[in-house]
Amino acid sequence: MERATLQYVRRQWTWFAREPDVRWIDAGAGTPERVAGMIEAMAKEEGMVA
């Protein structure tokens, strides 16, 4: 099970590495509220929310 999980993670990293529009967020950058604020700010920058 551990090996299968590691293989799955590697496949995900490979897939995401090829996606040019993926923007990573450091979820350990603070409280959940702060991380949510970061996501909201990014969405506003991209024009996804008003």
N, C-alpha and C positions, 0 to 999 in steps of 0.2 A: 504494500500500500504506500509506503514512504517513497519508494522508487517511482511508482506511477504518479504520485503527486509532484515530485520533482520534475519528471518529464513533462507533465502538464504545465507547470510553471515556466519551464524553458520554452515550450511552444507559445505560450502567451507572450513572453518577452520578445520572441522573434516576431510574432505577429504585430505587436505594438510598435516595435522598432521600425517597421515599414510604413506605419501610418504617419504621414507628415503633419496632420492637424491635431495630434494628441498633445495635450498640455498637462503636464504632471503637477500634482499638488502635494506638498509635504503635509500629510495628515497628522504628523507628529509636531506640527508647528505651533501648537497651542490647544486651547479648549475647542470643543466642537463648535461653539458659537463663532470663534475666530476663524476656523476653517470654513464655516458656512459663509462668513463675510468675505473671505478670499474668493470663494466660488462665485458669490454674487457680484463682486467687483469685476471678475474676469468675464462673466456673462454680460455685464453692462458695457465693458470695453468692446466686446464682440457684437454688440447691438442686439443681443438675444432677449434682453429685458429692458424695460423703460426705467 
